[in-house]
Amino acid sequence: MSPYNDTFKALADPNRREIIRFLKERNMTAGEIADKFNISKPSISHHLNILKQAELVDDERKGQNIVYSLNTSVFEEFMRMLMDFFDWDNNKGTNDKQKK
Protein backbone atom coordinates (compact mmCIF):
# COMPACT_ATOMS: atom_id res chain seq x y z
CA MET A 1 0.00 0.00 0.00
CA SER A 2 1.32 3.43 -0.94
CA PRO A 3 2.33 5.74 1.90
CA TYR A 4 0.52 8.48 -0.04
CA ASN A 5 -2.93 6.86 0.03
CA ASP A 6 -4.01 8.97 3.02
CA THR A 7 -2.69 12.09 1.29
CA PHE A 8 -4.64 11.39 -1.90
CA LYS A 9 -7.77 10.63 0.14
CA ALA A 10 -7.39 13.85 2.11
CA LEU A 11 -6.85 15.98 -0.99
CA ALA A 12 -9.76 14.39 -2.87
CA ASP A 13 -12.35 16.44 -0.99
CA PRO A 14 -12.88 20.10 -1.98
CA ASN A 15 -13.65 21.15 1.61
CA ARG A 16 -10.33 19.75 2.80
CA ARG A 17 -8.48 21.46 -0.04
CA GLU A 18 -10.14 24.73 1.00
CA ILE A 19 -9.10 24.19 4.62
CA ILE A 20 -5.53 23.72 3.40
CA ARG A 21 -5.75 26.98 1.43
CA PHE A 22 -6.85 28.82 4.58
CA LEU A 23 -4.06 27.24 6.65
CA LYS A 24 -1.55 28.20 3.97
CA GLU A 25 -2.30 31.82 4.85
CA ARG A 26 -2.20 31.44 8.65
CA ASN A 27 -2.71 29.06 11.56
CA MET A 28 -6.34 28.86 12.69
CA THR A 29 -8.55 27.31 15.35
CA ALA A 30 -11.30 24.89 14.38
CA GLY A 31 -13.86 27.60 15.13
CA GLU A 32 -12.14 30.06 12.79
CA ILE A 33 -12.06 27.42 10.07
CA ALA A 34 -15.73 26.50 10.66
CA ASP A 35 -16.74 30.17 10.34
CA LYS A 36 -15.53 30.11 6.72
CA PHE A 37 -17.82 27.23 5.73
CA ASN A 38 -21.54 26.63 5.54
CA ILE A 39 -21.26 23.13 7.02
CA SER A 40 -21.60 21.81 10.55
CA LYS A 41 -18.79 21.98 13.10
CA PRO A 42 -18.75 18.18 13.44
CA SER A 43 -18.16 18.00 9.66
CA ILE A 44 -15.24 20.43 9.98
CA SER A 45 -13.85 18.29 12.79
CA HIS A 46 -14.16 15.20 10.58
CA HIS A 47 -12.28 16.95 7.75
CA LEU A 48 -9.56 18.11 10.13
CA ASN A 49 -9.15 14.58 11.46
CA ILE A 50 -8.66 13.22 7.95
CA LEU A 51 -6.08 15.95 7.25
CA LYS A 52 -4.29 15.09 10.51
CA GLN A 53 -4.35 11.38 9.70
CA ALA A 54 -2.66 12.19 6.38
CA GLU A 55 -0.18 14.34 8.36
CA LEU A 56 -1.02 17.35 6.19
CA VAL A 57 -2.13 19.33 9.24
CA ASP A 58 -0.65 19.63 12.71
CA ASP A 59 -2.56 20.65 15.81
CA GLU A 60 -1.37 22.26 19.03
CA ARG A 61 -3.35 23.02 22.16
CA LYS A 62 -3.09 26.65 23.23
CA GLY A 63 -5.15 27.22 26.33
CA GLN A 64 -8.71 26.16 25.58
CA ASN A 65 -8.17 26.19 21.82
CA ILE A 66 -6.56 23.82 19.38
CA VAL A 67 -4.65 25.66 16.69
CA TYR A 68 -4.22 23.97 13.32
CA SER A 69 -1.28 24.58 11.01
CA LEU A 70 -0.15 23.25 7.67
CA ASN A 71 2.57 20.60 7.73
CA THR A 72 4.61 21.93 4.82
CA SER A 73 7.24 19.17 4.93
CA VAL A 74 4.61 16.55 4.04
CA PHE A 75 3.43 18.74 1.14
CA GLU A 76 6.96 19.11 -0.13
CA GLU A 77 7.52 15.35 0.01
CA PHE A 78 4.19 14.70 -1.74
CA MET A 79 4.99 17.20 -4.49
CA ARG A 80 8.41 15.59 -5.03
CA MET A 81 6.70 12.22 -5.39
CA LEU A 82 4.27 13.65 -7.95
CA MET A 83 7.08 15.27 -9.91
CA ASP A 84 9.00 11.97 -9.94
CA PHE A 85 5.84 10.10 -10.92
CA PHE A 86 5.31 12.34 -13.93
CA ASP A 87 9.05 12.41 -14.64
CA TRP A 88 9.01 16.20 -14.33
CA ASP A 89 12.17 18.00 -15.37
CA ASN A 90 12.57 20.81 -12.84
CA ASN A 91 15.01 22.70 -15.06
CA LYS A 92 12.78 22.85 -18.13
CA GLY A 93 9.29 22.87 -16.64
CA THR A 94 8.28 19.97 -18.89
CA ASN A 95 8.25 16.23 -18.64
CA ASP A 96 10.22 13.90 -20.90
CA LYS A 97 7.20 12.91 -23.00
CA GLN A 98 6.53 16.56 -23.87
CA LYS A 99 10.11 16.96 -25.10
CA LYS A 100 9.74 14.27 -27.80
Backbone torsions as a table, in degrees:
resi	resn	phi	psi	omega
1	MET	NA	136.4	-177.5
2	SER	-69.3	139.7	176.4
3	PRO	-68.7	-9.6	-177.9
4	TYR	-97.4	2.1	-179.1
5	ASN	-57.9	-43.5	178.4
6	ASP	-64.0	-35.8	179.8
7	THR	-66.6	-47.6	178.0
8	PHE	-60.4	-43.3	179.1
9	LYS	-60.2	-45.2	-178.0
10	ALA	-64.5	-39.8	-176.7
11	LEU	-81.3	-8.4	-178.2
12	ALA	-71.6	-22.1	-175.4
13	ASP	-95.9	130.7	-178.8
14	PRO	-64.0	-32.4	177.5
15	ASN	-64.9	-40.8	179.6
16	ARG	-68.7	-37.3	176.2
17	ARG	-63.8	-36.9	178.1
18	GLU	-67.6	-40.3	175.9
19	ILE	-58.3	-43.7	179.1
20	ILE	-61.5	-41.1	178.0
21	ARG	-60.3	-42.3	178.7
22	PHE	-64.3	-42.9	-178.3
23	LEU	-71.6	-20.0	174.8
24	LYS	-65.1	-33.2	-179.1
25	GLU	-78.0	-41.4	-179.3
26	ARG	-168.3	159.9	174.4
27	ASN	-69.7	145.6	-176.0
28	MET	-144.8	155.2	171.8
29	THR	-82.8	166.0	177.8
30	ALA	-60.8	-37.9	178.8
31	GLY	-63.7	-41.6	177.9
32	GLU	-64.4	-39.8	178.3
33	ILE	-65.8	-46.7	-178.3
34	ALA	-59.6	-35.1	-179.8
35	ASP	-62.6	-20.3	-177.9
36	LYS	-89.5	-3.5	-176.7
37	PHE	-122.2	158.3	175.1
38	ASN	-106.4	47.5	177.2
39	ILE	-132.5	165.9	-174.9
40	SER	-69.0	155.2	177.0
41	LYS	-62.7	-38.0	174.7
42	PRO	-61.1	-33.6	176.8
43	SER	-67.0	-41.0	176.4
44	ILE	-61.1	-43.9	178.7
45	SER	-59.7	-42.2	178.0
46	HIS	-60.7	-46.6	179.1
47	HIS	-62.3	-42.0	178.7
48	LEU	-64.1	-38.2	177.8
49	ASN	-63.9	-39.7	177.6
50	ILE	-66.0	-40.8	177.3
51	LEU	-64.4	-37.7	177.1
52	LYS	-68.1	-41.4	179.4
53	GLN	-60.0	-36.3	177.9
54	ALA	-81.1	-1.6	-179.9
55	GLU	63.0	24.1	176.7
56	LEU	-84.1	-20.3	-177.5
57	VAL	-131.1	138.8	173.6
58	ASP	-107.2	154.0	174.9
59	ASP	-130.8	147.5	-179.5
60	GLU	-142.6	128.7	177.9
61	ARG	-76.1	128.1	174.8
62	LYS	-129.6	100.1	-175.5
63	GLY	65.6	-125.0	-179.8
64	GLN	-88.9	-4.3	-176.8
65	ASN	-106.1	155.5	169.1
66	ILE	-110.8	123.7	-178.2
67	VAL	-102.1	129.7	-178.8
68	TYR	-102.1	142.1	178.4
69	SER	-139.9	157.6	-179.9
70	LEU	-79.2	134.8	176.4
71	ASN	-91.8	90.3	-173.4
72	THR	-66.5	-29.1	-179.1
73	SER	-64.7	-36.2	177.5
74	VAL	-68.0	-39.1	177.0
75	PHE	-62.6	-43.6	179.4
76	GLU	-61.0	-44.3	179.0
77	GLU	-63.5	-41.9	179.5
78	PHE	-64.4	-42.8	179.8
79	MET	-65.5	-38.0	176.0
80	ARG	-61.8	-41.9	179.0
81	MET	-62.4	-43.5	179.0
82	LEU	-63.5	-42.4	179.2
83	MET	-63.2	-41.2	176.9
84	ASP	-65.9	-40.4	-179.3
85	PHE	-59.9	-42.9	-179.4
86	PHE	-90.7	7.8	178.9
87	ASP	53.8	45.6	-176.3
88	TRP	-73.5	132.6	177.3
89	ASP	-95.2	105.3	-176.6
90	ASN	-59.6	-31.0	-176.5
91	ASN	-75.0	-31.0	-174.5
92	LYS	-104.7	-19.9	-177.3
93	GLY	76.3	17.4	177.5
94	THR	-134.7	165.5	174.3
95	ASN	-100.8	168.6	-174.3
96	ASP	-60.5	-36.1	-178.8
97	LYS	-66.1	-32.2	179.6
98	GLN	-72.6	-24.7	-177.5
99	LYS	-72.6	-28.3	-174.7
100	LYS	-78.4	NA	NA
